[in-house]
Amino acid sequence: MHRHCGVCGESLVKVWVNSASGTIIVAESKRGGPFTNRKSSAVDAYLCPKCGRVELFAQNPKVFMDANHHDGQA
Ligand SMILES: [Zn+2]
C-alpha cells in the first residue's frame, strides 16, 4: 500500500521497528487479568525520507475498533 507523509506529502518508505515483539498493545480498563483483555497487532512503520517523520500503522487495526467503547460496557 502506498502512503504519503502527513506533513510534506512525500512518498513514505517502509521501515522496520527494532523492538522485541514488533507489536503494539492497547490496554483495556477492564479489571480482568493483566493481559487477557489487551489487544495487539503487528505494526508497519513508514519513514518520510524528506522530513524524517515516522508513521506507524497497525497491520490489523480492526481489533482496536471497539477500544474506545469499553467504558461501562461489556
Ligand atoms: Zn515528510
N, CA, C, O and the ligand as a Tripos MOL2 file, in Angstrom:
@<TRIPOS>MOLECULE
protein
  297   295    75     0     0
PROTEIN
NO_CHARGES

@<TRIPOS>ATOM
      1 N           0.8460   -1.2030    0.0000 N.3       1 MET1
      2 CA          0.0000    0.0000    0.0000 C.3       1 MET1
      3 C           0.8790    1.2490    0.0000 C.2       1 MET1
      4 O           1.8570    1.3280    0.7430 O.2       1 MET1
      5 N           0.5330    2.1980   -0.8170 N.am      2 HIS2
      6 CA          1.3360    3.4070   -0.9140 C.3       2 HIS2
      7 C           0.8370    4.4540    0.0720 C.2       2 HIS2
      8 O          -0.3560    4.7540    0.1240 O.2       2 HIS2
      9 N           1.7600    5.0080    0.8520 N.am      3 ARG3
     10 CA          1.3870    6.0070    1.8430 C.3       3 ARG3
     11 C           2.2220    7.2570    1.6330 C.2       3 ARG3
     12 O           3.3250    7.2170    1.0890 O.2       3 ARG3
     13 N           1.6540    8.3730    2.0870 N.am      4 HIS4
     14 CA          2.3470    9.6390    1.9280 C.3       4 HIS4
     15 C           2.4990   10.3220    3.2750 C.2       4 HIS4
     16 O           1.6790   10.1330    4.1740 O.2       4 HIS4
     17 N           3.5470   11.1150    3.4090 N.am      5 CYS5
     18 CA          3.8120   11.8450    4.6330 C.3       5 CYS5
     19 C           2.6660   12.8000    4.9480 C.2       5 CYS5
     20 O           2.1970   13.5340    4.0780 O.2       5 CYS5
     21 N           2.2190   12.7800    6.2150 N.am      6 GLY6
     22 CA          1.1480   13.6740    6.6190 C.3       6 GLY6
     23 C           1.5910   15.1180    6.7590 C.2       6 GLY6
     24 O           0.7540   16.0090    6.9010 O.2       6 GLY6
     25 N           2.8850   15.3630    6.7210 N.am      7 VAL7
     26 CA          3.4120   16.7140    6.8810 C.3       7 VAL7
     27 C           3.7320   17.3430    5.5320 C.2       7 VAL7
     28 O           3.2630   18.4380    5.2230 O.2       7 VAL7
     29 N           4.5290   16.6490    4.7350 N.am      8 CYS8
     30 CA          5.0020   17.2670    3.4920 C.3       8 CYS8
     31 C           4.5200   16.5420    2.2460 C.2       8 CYS8
     32 O           4.7490   17.0180    1.1340 O.2       8 CYS8
     33 N           3.8570   15.3970    2.4050 N.am      9 GLY9
     34 CA          3.2840   14.7220    1.2510 C.3       9 GLY9
     35 C           4.2500   13.8490    0.4880 C.2       9 GLY9
     36 O           3.8840   13.2700   -0.5350 O.2       9 GLY9
     37 N           5.4720   13.7440    0.9610 N.am     10 GLU10
     38 CA          6.4500   12.8960    0.2960 C.3      10 GLU10
     39 C           6.0280   11.4300    0.3990 C.2      10 GLU10
     40 O           5.3790   11.0470    1.3720 O.2      10 GLU10
     41 N           6.3810   10.6150   -0.5740 N.am     11 SER11
     42 CA          6.0960    9.1840   -0.5030 C.3      11 SER11
     43 C           6.8940    8.5490    0.6240 C.2      11 SER11
     44 O           8.0980    8.7730    0.7490 O.2      11 SER11
     45 N           6.2100    7.7510    1.4450 N.am     12 LEU12
     46 CA          6.8630    7.1290    2.5850 C.3      12 LEU12
     47 C           7.5670    5.8430    2.1830 C.2      12 LEU12
     48 O           7.1260    5.1320    1.2800 O.2      12 LEU12
     49 N           8.6630    5.5580    2.8640 N.am     13 VAL13
     50 CA          9.4290    4.3420    2.6460 C.3      13 VAL13
     51 C           9.1890    3.4130    3.8220 C.2      13 VAL13
     52 O           9.2780    3.8220    4.9800 O.2      13 VAL13
     53 N           8.8830    2.1520    3.5150 N.am     14 LYS14
     54 CA          8.6220    1.2130    4.6010 C.3      14 LYS14
     55 C           9.9070    0.8830    5.3480 C.2      14 LYS14
     56 O          10.9310    0.5580    4.7460 O.2      14 LYS14
     57 N           9.8300    0.9740    6.6830 N.am     15 VAL15
     58 CA         10.9650    0.6140    7.5360 C.3      15 VAL15
     59 C          10.4770   -0.3760    8.5780 C.2      15 VAL15
     60 O           9.2900   -0.6950    8.6360 O.2      15 VAL15
     61 N          11.3860   -0.8540    9.3910 N.am     16 TRP16
     62 CA         11.0140   -1.8210   10.4100 C.3      16 TRP16
     63 C          11.3620   -1.2880   11.7890 C.2      16 TRP16
     64 O          12.4260   -0.7020   11.9920 O.2      16 TRP16
     65 N          10.4630   -1.4960   12.7220 N.am     17 VAL17
     66 CA         10.7120   -1.0880   14.0990 C.3      17 VAL17
     67 C          11.5400   -2.1660   14.7820 C.2      17 VAL17
     68 O          11.1690   -3.3400   14.7840 O.2      17 VAL17
     69 N          12.6400   -1.7680   15.3490 N.am     18 ASN18
     70 CA         13.5090   -2.7170   16.0290 C.3      18 ASN18
     71 C          13.0880   -2.8320   17.4890 C.2      18 ASN18
     72 O          13.5750   -2.1050   18.3550 O.2      18 ASN18
     73 N          12.1820   -3.7560   17.7380 N.am     19 SER19
     74 CA         11.7430   -3.9790   19.1120 C.3      19 SER19
     75 C          11.6260   -5.4630   19.3560 C.2      19 SER19
     76 O          11.7190   -6.2630   18.4250 O.2      19 SER19
     77 N          11.4220   -5.8350   20.6050 N.am     20 ALA20
     78 CA         11.4070   -7.2480   20.9530 C.3      20 ALA20
     79 C          10.2430   -7.9730   20.2960 C.2      20 ALA20
     80 O          10.4200   -9.0520   19.7290 O.2      20 ALA20
     81 N           9.0600   -7.3860   20.3710 N.am     21 SER21
     82 CA          7.8800   -8.0940   19.9030 C.3      21 SER21
     83 C           7.3840   -7.5820   18.5550 C.2      21 SER21
     84 O           6.7410   -8.3270   17.8150 O.2      21 SER21
     85 N           7.6650   -6.3460   18.2280 N.am     22 GLY22
     86 CA          7.1700   -5.7830   16.9850 C.3      22 GLY22
     87 C           5.6800   -5.5740   16.9840 C.2      22 GLY22
     88 O           5.0620   -5.5290   15.9200 O.2      22 GLY22
     89 N           5.0850   -5.4440   18.1600 N.am     23 THR23
     90 CA          3.6460   -5.2520   18.2290 C.3      23 THR23
     91 C           3.3050   -4.0350   19.0770 C.2      23 THR23
     92 O           4.1380   -3.5410   19.8380 O.2      23 THR23
     93 N           2.0760   -3.5590   18.9380 N.am     24 ILE24
     94 CA          1.5580   -2.5380   19.8260 C.3      24 ILE24
     95 C           0.4120   -3.1390   20.6120 C.2      24 ILE24
     96 O          -0.2270   -4.0940   20.1690 O.2      24 ILE24
     97 N           0.1570   -2.5790   21.7720 N.am     25 ILE25
     98 CA         -0.8840   -3.1240   22.6320 C.3      25 ILE25
     99 C          -1.7640   -1.9840   23.1270 C.2      25 ILE25
    100 O          -1.2670   -0.9290   23.5190 O.2      25 ILE25
    101 N          -3.0780   -2.2070   23.1060 N.am     26 VAL26
    102 CA         -3.9980   -1.2750   23.7270 C.3      26 VAL26
    103 C          -4.4060   -1.8540   25.0720 C.2      26 VAL26
    104 O          -4.9370   -2.9630   25.1390 O.2      26 VAL26
    105 N          -4.1620   -1.1150   26.1320 N.am     27 ALA27
    106 CA         -4.5020   -1.5840   27.4650 C.3      27 ALA27
    107 C          -5.9760   -1.3180   27.7450 C.2      27 ALA27
    108 O          -6.4390   -0.1790   27.6760 O.2      27 ALA27
    109 N          -6.6860   -2.3590   28.0540 N.am     28 GLU28
    110 CA         -8.0870   -2.2330   28.3850 C.3      28 GLU28
    111 C          -8.2600   -1.8230   29.8320 C.2      28 GLU28
    112 O          -7.3960   -2.1010   30.6640 O.2      28 GLU28
    113 N          -9.3820   -1.1550   30.1470 N.am     29 SER29
    114 CA         -9.6210   -0.7160   31.5170 C.3      29 SER29
    115 C         -10.3530   -1.7730   32.3330 C.2      29 SER29
    116 O         -10.5560   -1.6020   33.5350 O.2      29 SER29
    117 N         -10.7470   -2.8530   31.6910 N.am     30 LYS30
    118 CA        -11.4360   -3.9160   32.4150 C.3      30 LYS30
    119 C         -10.5210   -4.4950   33.4950 C.2      30 LYS30
    120 O          -9.3000   -4.5400   33.3420 O.2      30 LYS30
    121 N         -11.1350   -4.9320   34.5780 N.am     31 ARG31
    122 CA        -10.3550   -5.4120   35.7110 C.3      31 ARG31
    123 C         -10.1740   -6.9320   35.6730 C.2      31 ARG31
    124 O         -10.3570   -7.6080   36.6850 O.2      31 ARG31
    125 N          -9.8380   -7.4290   34.5790 N.am     32 GLY32
    126 CA         -9.5840   -8.8590   34.4620 C.3      32 GLY32
    127 C          -8.1150   -9.1410   34.6880 C.2      32 GLY32
    128 O          -7.4500   -8.4380   35.4490 O.2      32 GLY32
    129 N          -7.6200  -10.1420   34.0440 N.am     33 GLY33
    130 CA         -6.2040  -10.4490   34.1580 C.3      33 GLY33
    131 C          -5.3820   -9.3470   33.5140 C.2      33 GLY33
    132 O          -5.9070   -8.5260   32.7620 O.2      33 GLY33
    133 N          -4.1120   -9.3320   33.8100 N.am     34 PRO34
    134 CA         -3.2630   -8.2390   33.3300 C.3      34 PRO34
    135 C          -3.1050   -8.2070   31.8150 C.2      34 PRO34
    136 O          -2.8170   -7.1510   31.2510 O.2      34 PRO34
    137 N          -3.2840   -9.3200   31.1580 N.am     35 PHE35
    138 CA         -3.0470   -9.3380   29.7240 C.3      35 PHE35
    139 C          -4.2260   -9.8950   28.9190 C.2      35 PHE35
    140 O          -4.2680   -9.7600   27.6960 O.2      35 PHE35
    141 N          -5.1710  -10.5150   29.6060 N.am     36 THR36
    142 CA         -6.1890  -11.2540   28.8730 C.3      36 THR36
    143 C          -7.0820  -10.3570   28.0360 C.2      36 THR36
    144 O          -7.6070  -10.7900   27.0110 O.2      36 THR36
    145 N          -7.2610   -9.1070   28.4600 N.am     37 ASN37
    146 CA         -8.1730   -8.2400   27.7460 C.3      37 ASN37
    147 C          -7.4650   -7.2530   26.8210 C.2      37 ASN37
    148 O          -8.0910   -6.3500   26.2660 O.2      37 ASN37
    149 N          -6.1920   -7.4290   26.6640 N.am     38 ARG38
    150 CA         -5.4580   -6.4970   25.8170 C.3      38 ARG38
    151 C          -5.4900   -6.9360   24.3710 C.2      38 ARG38
    152 O          -5.5470   -8.1210   24.0440 O.2      38 ARG38
    153 N          -5.4520   -5.9370   23.5300 N.am     39 LYS39
    154 CA         -5.4860   -6.2000   22.1030 C.3      39 LYS39
    155 C          -4.1490   -5.7960   21.5100 C.2      39 LYS39
    156 O          -3.5400   -4.8130   21.9320 O.2      39 LYS39
    157 N          -3.7070   -6.5500   20.5470 N.am     40 SER40
    158 CA         -2.4080   -6.2330   19.9750 C.3      40 SER40
    159 C          -2.4120   -6.4760   18.4770 C.2      40 SER40
    160 O          -3.2410   -7.2180   17.9500 O.2      40 SER40
    161 N          -1.4860   -5.8470   17.8180 N.am     41 SER41
    162 CA         -1.3430   -6.0370   16.3900 C.3      41 SER41
    163 C           0.1030   -5.7890   16.0010 C.2      41 SER41
    164 O           0.7920   -4.9690   16.6070 O.2      41 SER41
    165 N           0.5410   -6.4920   15.0040 N.am     42 ALA42
    166 CA          1.8440   -6.1710   14.4410 C.3      42 ALA42
    167 C           1.7760   -4.7880   13.7880 C.2      42 ALA42
    168 O           0.6950   -4.2990   13.4590 O.2      42 ALA42
    169 N           2.9240   -4.1770   13.6070 N.am     43 VAL43
    170 CA          2.9750   -2.7900   13.1590 C.3      43 VAL43
    171 C           3.8430   -2.6570   11.9180 C.2      43 VAL43
    172 O           4.9130   -3.2560   11.8160 O.2      43 VAL43
    173 N           3.3530   -1.8540   10.9780 N.am     44 ASP44
    174 CA          4.1830   -1.4250    9.8590 C.3      44 ASP44
    175 C           4.6230    0.0050   10.1190 C.2      44 ASP44
    176 O           3.8180    0.8420   10.5260 O.2      44 ASP44
    177 N           5.8850    0.2850    9.8870 N.am     45 ALA45
    178 CA          6.4060    1.6340   10.0790 C.3      45 ALA45
    179 C           6.8300    2.2110    8.7340 C.2      45 ALA45
    180 O           7.4170    1.5250    7.8970 O.2      45 ALA45
    181 N           6.5170    3.4860    8.5540 N.am     46 TYR46
    182 CA          6.8860    4.1700    7.3140 C.3      46 TYR46
    183 C           7.6420    5.4420    7.6390 C.2      46 TYR46
    184 O           7.2420    6.2150    8.5100 O.2      46 TYR46
    185 N           8.7320    5.6490    6.9340 N.am     47 LEU47
    186 CA          9.5900    6.8110    7.1540 C.3      47 LEU47
    187 C           9.4990    7.7680    5.9720 C.2      47 LEU47
    188 O           9.5230    7.3540    4.8130 O.2      47 LEU47
    189 N           9.3940    9.0570    6.2920 N.am     48 CYS48
    190 CA          9.4700   10.0710    5.2460 C.3      48 CYS48
    191 C          10.9320   10.4440    5.0310 C.2      48 CYS48
    192 O          11.5710   10.9680    5.9440 O.2      48 CYS48
    193 N          11.4770   10.1830    3.8350 N.am     49 PRO49
    194 CA         12.8870   10.4770    3.5940 C.3      49 PRO49
    195 C          13.1680   11.9610    3.4620 C.2      49 PRO49
    196 O          14.3270   12.3720    3.4060 O.2      49 PRO49
    197 N          12.1220   12.7650    3.4120 N.am     50 LYS50
    198 CA         12.3120   14.2010    3.2370 C.3      50 LYS50
    199 C          12.4240   14.9220    4.5800 C.2      50 LYS50
    200 O          13.3520   15.7020    4.8000 O.2      50 LYS50
    201 N          11.4540   14.6500    5.4930 N.am     51 CYS51
    202 CA         11.4480   15.3820    6.7610 C.3      51 CYS51
    203 C          11.7640   14.4880    7.9540 C.2      51 CYS51
    204 O          11.9460   14.9850    9.0650 O.2      51 CYS51
    205 N          11.8320   13.1720    7.7400 N.am     52 GLY52
    206 CA         12.2030   12.2750    8.8220 C.3      52 GLY52
    207 C          11.0480   11.8010    9.6680 C.2      52 GLY52
    208 O          11.2600   11.0510   10.6210 O.2      52 GLY52
    209 N           9.8340   12.2110    9.3580 N.am     53 ARG53
    210 CA          8.6780   11.7650   10.1140 C.3      53 ARG53
    211 C           8.5110   10.2590    9.9600 C.2      53 ARG53
    212 O           8.6630    9.7200    8.8640 O.2      53 ARG53
    213 N           8.1980    9.5850   11.0600 N.am     54 VAL54
    214 CA          7.9160    8.1570   11.0240 C.3      54 VAL54
    215 C           6.4630    7.9530   11.4220 C.2      54 VAL54
    216 O           6.0180    8.4500   12.4570 O.2      54 VAL54
    217 N           5.7300    7.2250   10.6010 N.am     55 GLU55
    218 CA          4.3440    6.9190   10.9140 C.3      55 GLU55
    219 C           4.1990    5.4160   11.1130 C.2      55 GLU55
    220 O           4.8160    4.6150   10.4120 O.2      55 GLU55
    221 N           3.3660    5.0530   12.0900 N.am     56 LEU56
    222 CA          3.1400    3.6370   12.3940 C.3      56 LEU56
    223 C           1.7170    3.2500   12.0190 C.2      56 LEU56
    224 O           0.7720    4.0000   12.2640 O.2      56 LEU56
    225 N           1.5790    2.0850   11.4290 N.am     57 PHE57
    226 CA          0.2710    1.5880   11.0490 C.3      57 PHE57
    227 C           0.0980    0.1650   11.5600 C.2      57 PHE57
    228 O           0.9470   -0.6930   11.3170 O.2      57 PHE57
    229 N          -0.9920   -0.0840   12.2610 N.am     58 ALA58
    230 CA         -1.2910   -1.4410   12.7090 C.3      58 ALA58
    231 C          -1.6600   -2.2880   11.4950 C.2      58 ALA58
    232 O          -2.4070   -1.8530   10.6180 O.2      58 ALA58
    233 N          -1.1250   -3.4990   11.4620 N.am     59 GLN59
    234 CA         -1.4430   -4.3870   10.3360 C.3      59 GLN59
    235 C          -2.8600   -4.9240   10.4370 C.2      59 GLN59
    236 O          -3.4700   -5.2950    9.4330 O.2      59 GLN59
    237 N          -3.3730   -4.9610   11.6470 N.am     60 ASN60
    238 CA         -4.7200   -5.4940   11.8650 C.3      60 ASN60
    239 C          -5.5320   -4.5180   12.7150 C.2      60 ASN60
    240 O          -5.9010   -4.8470   13.8430 O.2      60 ASN60
    241 N          -5.8170   -3.3150   12.1890 N.am     61 PRO61
    242 CA         -6.4320   -2.2590   13.0060 C.3      61 PRO61
    243 C          -7.8260   -2.5880   13.4800 C.2      61 PRO61
    244 O          -8.2940   -1.9790   14.4420 O.2      61 PRO61
    245 N          -8.5100   -3.5210   12.8510 N.am     62 LYS62
    246 CA         -9.8960   -3.8140   13.2300 C.3      62 LYS62
    247 C         -10.0180   -4.3400   14.6510 C.2      62 LYS62
    248 O         -11.0750   -4.2090   15.2690 O.2      62 LYS62
    249 N          -8.9330   -4.9440   15.1880 N.am     63 VAL63
    250 CA         -9.0130   -5.4490   16.5600 C.3      63 VAL63
    251 C          -9.1330   -4.3120   17.5690 C.2      63 VAL63
    252 O          -9.4820   -4.5400   18.7270 O.2      63 VAL63
    253 N          -8.8420   -3.0760   17.1270 N.am     64 PHE64
    254 CA         -8.9030   -1.9380   18.0340 C.3      64 PHE64
    255 C         -10.1810   -1.1260   17.8650 C.2      64 PHE64
    256 O         -10.3690   -0.1230   18.5550 O.2      64 PHE64
    257 N         -11.0470   -1.5360   16.9740 N.am     65 MET65
    258 CA        -12.1960   -0.7000   16.6140 C.3      65 MET65
    259 C         -13.0830   -0.3630   17.8040 C.2      65 MET65
    260 O         -13.6620    0.7220   17.8540 O.2      65 MET65
    261 N         -13.1990   -1.2820   18.7690 N.am     66 ASP66
    262 CA        -14.0600   -1.0070   19.9210 C.3      66 ASP66
    263 C         -13.2480   -0.6010   21.1440 C.2      66 ASP66
    264 O         -13.7660   -0.6250   22.2610 O.2      66 ASP66
    265 N         -11.9840   -0.2290   20.9520 N.am     67 ALA67
    266 CA        -11.1210    0.1070   22.0810 C.3      67 ALA67
    267 C         -11.6010    1.3530   22.8160 C.2      67 ALA67
    268 O         -11.2690    1.5400   23.9860 O.2      67 ALA67
    269 N         -12.3730    2.2040   22.1530 N.am     68 ASN68
    270 CA        -12.8560    3.4300   22.7820 C.3      68 ASN68
    271 C         -14.2640    3.2900   23.3180 C.2      68 ASN68
    272 O         -14.8800    4.2810   23.7080 O.2      68 ASN68
    273 N         -14.7820    2.0760   23.3420 N.am     69 HIS69
    274 CA        -16.1830    1.8880   23.7190 C.3      69 HIS69
    275 C         -16.3300    0.9260   24.8810 C.2      69 HIS69
    276 O         -17.3480    0.2440   25.0000 O.2      69 HIS69
    277 N         -15.3260    0.8650   25.7370 N.am     70 HIS70
    278 CA        -15.3830   -0.0860   26.8360 C.3      70 HIS70
    279 C         -15.8320    0.5500   28.1510 C.2      70 HIS70
    280 O         -15.9130   -0.1370   29.1690 O.2      70 HIS70
    281 N         -16.1220    1.8380   28.1440 N.am     71 ASP71
    282 CA        -16.4920    2.4990   29.3840 C.3      71 ASP71
    283 C         -17.8900    2.0830   29.8120 C.2      71 ASP71
    284 O         -18.8790    2.4470   29.1750 O.2      71 ASP71
    285 N         -17.9660    1.3180   30.8950 N.am     72 GLY72
    286 CA        -19.2630    0.9180   31.4290 C.3      72 GLY72
    287 C         -19.9930   -0.0850   30.5680 C.2      72 GLY72
    288 O         -21.1750   -0.3450   30.7950 O.2      72 GLY72
    289 N         -19.3230   -0.6500   29.5930 N.am     73 GLN73
    290 CA        -19.9860   -1.6210   28.7320 C.3      73 GLN73
    291 C         -19.2550   -2.9490   28.7810 C.2      73 GLN73
    292 O         -18.0940   -3.0340   29.1810 O.2      73 GLN73
    293 N         -19.9600   -3.9660   28.3680 N.am     74 ALA74
    294 CA        -19.3670   -5.2980   28.3930 C.3      74 ALA74
    295 C         -18.2950   -5.4180   27.3240 C.2      74 ALA74
    296 O         -17.6750   -6.4730   27.1860 O.2      74 ALA74
    297 ZN          7.6310   14.4380    5.3070 Zn       75 ZN75
@<TRIPOS>BOND
     1     1     2 1
     2     2     3 1
     3     3     4 2
     4     3     5 am
     5     5     6 1
     6     6     7 1
     7     7     8 2
     8     7     9 am
     9     9    10 1
    10    10    11 1
    11    11    12 2
    12    11    13 am
    13    13    14 1
    14    14    15 1
    15    15    16 2
    16    15    17 am
    17    17    18 1
    18    18    19 1
    19    19    20 2
    20    19    21 am
    21    21    22 1
    22    22    23 1
    23    23    24 2
    24    23    25 am
    25    25    26 1
    26    26    27 1
    27    27    28 2
    28    27    29 am
    29    29    30 1
    30    30    31 1
    31    31    32 2
    32    31    33 am
    33    33    34 1
    34    34    35 1
    35    35    36 2
    36    35    37 am
    37    37    38 1
    38    38    39 1
    39    39    40 2
    40    39    41 am
    41    41    42 1
    42    42    43 1
    43    43    44 2
    44    43    45 am
    45    45    46 1
    46    46    47 1
    47    47    48 2
    48    47    49 am
    49    49    50 1
    50    50    51 1
    51    51    52 2
    52    51    53 am
    53    53    54 1
    54    54    55 1
    55    55    56 2
    56    55    57 am
    57    57    58 1
    58    58    59 1
    59    59    60 2
    60    59    61 am
    61    61    62 1
    62    62    63 1
    63    63    64 2
    64    63    65 am
    65    65    66 1
    66    66    67 1
    67    67    68 2
    68    67    69 am
    69    69    70 1
    70    70    71 1
    71    71    72 2
    72    71    73 am
    73    73    74 1
    74    74    75 1
    75    75    76 2
    76    75    77 am
    77    77    78 1
    78    78    79 1
    79    79    80 2
    80    79    81 am
    81    81    82 1
    82    82    83 1
    83    83    84 2
    84    83    85 am
    85    85    86 1
    86    86    87 1
    87    87    88 2
    88    87    89 am
    89    89    90 1
    90    90    91 1
    91    91    92 2
    92    91    93 am
    93    93    94 1
    94    94    95 1
    95    95    96 2
    96    95    97 am
    97    97    98 1
    98    98    99 1
    99    99   100 2
   100    99   101 am
   101   101   102 1
   102   102   103 1
   103   103   104 2
   104   103   105 am
   105   105   106 1
   106   106   107 1
   107   107   108 2
   108   107   109 am
   109   109   110 1
   110   110   111 1
   111   111   112 2
   112   111   113 am
   113   113   114 1
   114   114   115 1
   115   115   116 2
   116   115   117 am
   117   117   118 1
   118   118   119 1
   119   119   120 2
   120   119   121 am
   121   121   122 1
   122   122   123 1
   123   123   124 2
   124   123   125 am
   125   125   126 1
   126   126   127 1
   127   127   128 2
   128   127   129 am
   129   129   130 1
   130   130   131 1
   131   131   132 2
   132   131   133 am
   133   133   134 1
   134   134   135 1
   135   135   136 2
   136   135   137 am
   137   137   138 1
   138   138   139 1
   139   139   140 2
   140   139   141 am
   141   141   142 1
   142   142   143 1
   143   143   144 2
   144   143   145 am
   145   145   146 1
   146   146   147 1
   147   147   148 2
   148   147   149 am
   149   149   150 1
   150   150   151 1
   151   151   152 2
   152   151   153 am
   153   153   154 1
   154   154   155 1
   155   155   156 2
   156   155   157 am
   157   157   158 1
   158   158   159 1
   159   159   160 2
   160   159   161 am
   161   161   162 1
   162   162   163 1
   163   163   164 2
   164   163   165 am
   165   165   166 1
   166   166   167 1
   167   167   168 2
   168   167   169 am
   169   169   170 1
   170   170   171 1
   171   171   172 2
   172   171   173 am
   173   173   174 1
   174   174   175 1
   175   175   176 2
   176   175   177 am
   177   177   178 1
   178   178   179 1
   179   179   180 2
   180   179   181 am
   181   181   182 1
   182   182   183 1
   183   183   184 2
   184   183   185 am
   185   185   186 1
   186   186   187 1
   187   187   188 2
   188   187   189 am
   189   189   190 1
   190   190   191 1
   191   191   192 2
   192   191   193 am
   193   193   194 1
   194   194   195 1
   195   195   196 2
   196   195   197 am
   197   197   198 1
   198   198   199 1
   199   199   200 2
   200   199   201 am
   201   201   202 1
   202   202   203 1
   203   203   204 2
   204   203   205 am
   205   205   206 1
   206   206   207 1
   207   207   208 2
   208   207   209 am
   209   209   210 1
   210   210   211 1
   211   211   212 2
   212   211   213 am
   213   213   214 1
   214   214   215 1
   215   215   216 2
   216   215   217 am
   217   217   218 1
   218   218   219 1
   219   219   220 2
   220   219   221 am
   221   221   222 1
   222   222   223 1
   223   223   224 2
   224   223   225 am
   225   225   226 1
   226   226   227 1
   227   227   228 2
   228   227   229 am
   229   229   230 1
   230   230   231 1
   231   231   232 2
   232   231   233 am
   233   233   234 1
   234   234   235 1
   235   235   236 2
   236   235   237 am
   237   237   238 1
   238   238   239 1
   239   239   240 2
   240   239   241 am
   241   241   242 1
   242   242   243 1
   243   243   244 2
   244   243   245 am
   245   245   246 1
   246   246   247 1
   247   247   248 2
   248   247   249 am
   249   249   250 1
   250   250   251 1
   251   251   252 2
   252   251   253 am
   253   253   254 1
   254   254   255 1
   255   255   256 2
   256   255   257 am
   257   257   258 1
   258   258   259 1
   259   259   260 2
   260   259   261 am
   261   261   262 1
   262   262   263 1
   263   263   264 2
   264   263   265 am
   265   265   266 1
   266   266   267 1
   267   267   268 2
   268   267   269 am
   269   269   270 1
   270   270   271 1
   271   271   272 2
   272   271   273 am
   273   273   274 1
   274   274   275 1
   275   275   276 2
   276   275   277 am
   277   277   278 1
   278   278   279 1
   279   279   280 2
   280   279   281 am
   281   281   282 1
   282   282   283 1
   283   283   284 2
   284   283   285 am
   285   285   286 1
   286   286   287 1
   287   287   288 2
   288   287   289 am
   289   289   290 1
   290   290   291 1
   291   291   292 2
   292   291   293 am
   293   293   294 1
   294   294   295 1
   295   295   296 2
@<TRIPOS>SUBSTRUCTURE
     1 MET1         2 RESIDUE 1 A MET
     2 HIS2         6 RESIDUE 1 A HIS
     3 ARG3        10 RESIDUE 1 A ARG
     4 HIS4        14 RESIDUE 1 A HIS
     5 CYS5        18 RESIDUE 1 A CYS
     6 GLY6        22 RESIDUE 1 A GLY
     7 VAL7        26 RESIDUE 1 A VAL
     8 CYS8        30 RESIDUE 1 A CYS
     9 GLY9        34 RESIDUE 1 A GLY
    10 GLU10       38 RESIDUE 1 A GLU
    11 SER11       42 RESIDUE 1 A SER
    12 LEU12       46 RESIDUE 1 A LEU
    13 VAL13       50 RESIDUE 1 A VAL
    14 LYS14       54 RESIDUE 1 A LYS
    15 VAL15       58 RESIDUE 1 A VAL
    16 TRP16       62 RESIDUE 1 A TRP
    17 VAL17       66 RESIDUE 1 A VAL
    18 ASN18       70 RESIDUE 1 A ASN
    19 SER19       74 RESIDUE 1 A SER
    20 ALA20       78 RESIDUE 1 A ALA
    21 SER21       82 RESIDUE 1 A SER
    22 GLY22       86 RESIDUE 1 A GLY
    23 THR23       90 RESIDUE 1 A THR
    24 ILE24       94 RESIDUE 1 A ILE
    25 ILE25       98 RESIDUE 1 A ILE
    26 VAL26      102 RESIDUE 1 A VAL
    27 ALA27      106 RESIDUE 1 A ALA
    28 GLU28      110 RESIDUE 1 A GLU
    29 SER29      114 RESIDUE 1 A SER
    30 LYS30      118 RESIDUE 1 A LYS
    31 ARG31      122 RESIDUE 1 A ARG
    32 GLY32      126 RESIDUE 1 A GLY
    33 GLY33      130 RESIDUE 1 A GLY
    34 PRO34      134 RESIDUE 1 A PRO
    35 PHE35      138 RESIDUE 1 A PHE
    36 THR36      142 RESIDUE 1 A THR
    37 ASN37      146 RESIDUE 1 A ASN
    38 ARG38      150 RESIDUE 1 A ARG
    39 LYS39      154 RESIDUE 1 A LYS
    40 SER40      158 RESIDUE 1 A SER
    41 SER41      162 RESIDUE 1 A SER
    42 ALA42      166 RESIDUE 1 A ALA
    43 VAL43      170 RESIDUE 1 A VAL
    44 ASP44      174 RESIDUE 1 A ASP
    45 ALA45      178 RESIDUE 1 A ALA
    46 TYR46      182 RESIDUE 1 A TYR
    47 LEU47      186 RESIDUE 1 A LEU
    48 CYS48      190 RESIDUE 1 A CYS
    49 PRO49      194 RESIDUE 1 A PRO
    50 LYS50      198 RESIDUE 1 A LYS
    51 CYS51      202 RESIDUE 1 A CYS
    52 GLY52      206 RESIDUE 1 A GLY
    53 ARG53      210 RESIDUE 1 A ARG
    54 VAL54      214 RESIDUE 1 A VAL
    55 GLU55      218 RESIDUE 1 A GLU
    56 LEU56      222 RESIDUE 1 A LEU
    57 PHE57      226 RESIDUE 1 A PHE
    58 ALA58      230 RESIDUE 1 A ALA
    59 GLN59      234 RESIDUE 1 A GLN
    60 ASN60      238 RESIDUE 1 A ASN
    61 PRO61      242 RESIDUE 1 A PRO
    62 LYS62      246 RESIDUE 1 A LYS
    63 VAL63      250 RESIDUE 1 A VAL
    64 PHE64      254 RESIDUE 1 A PHE
    65 MET65      258 RESIDUE 1 A MET
    66 ASP66      262 RESIDUE 1 A ASP
    67 ALA67      266 RESIDUE 1 A ALA
    68 ASN68      270 RESIDUE 1 A ASN
    69 HIS69      274 RESIDUE 1 A HIS
    70 HIS70      278 RESIDUE 1 A HIS
    71 ASP71      282 RESIDUE 1 A ASP
    72 GLY72      286 RESIDUE 1 A GLY
    73 GLN73      290 RESIDUE 1 A GLN
    74 ALA74      294 RESIDUE 1 A ALA
    75 ZN75       297 GROUP 0 **** ****
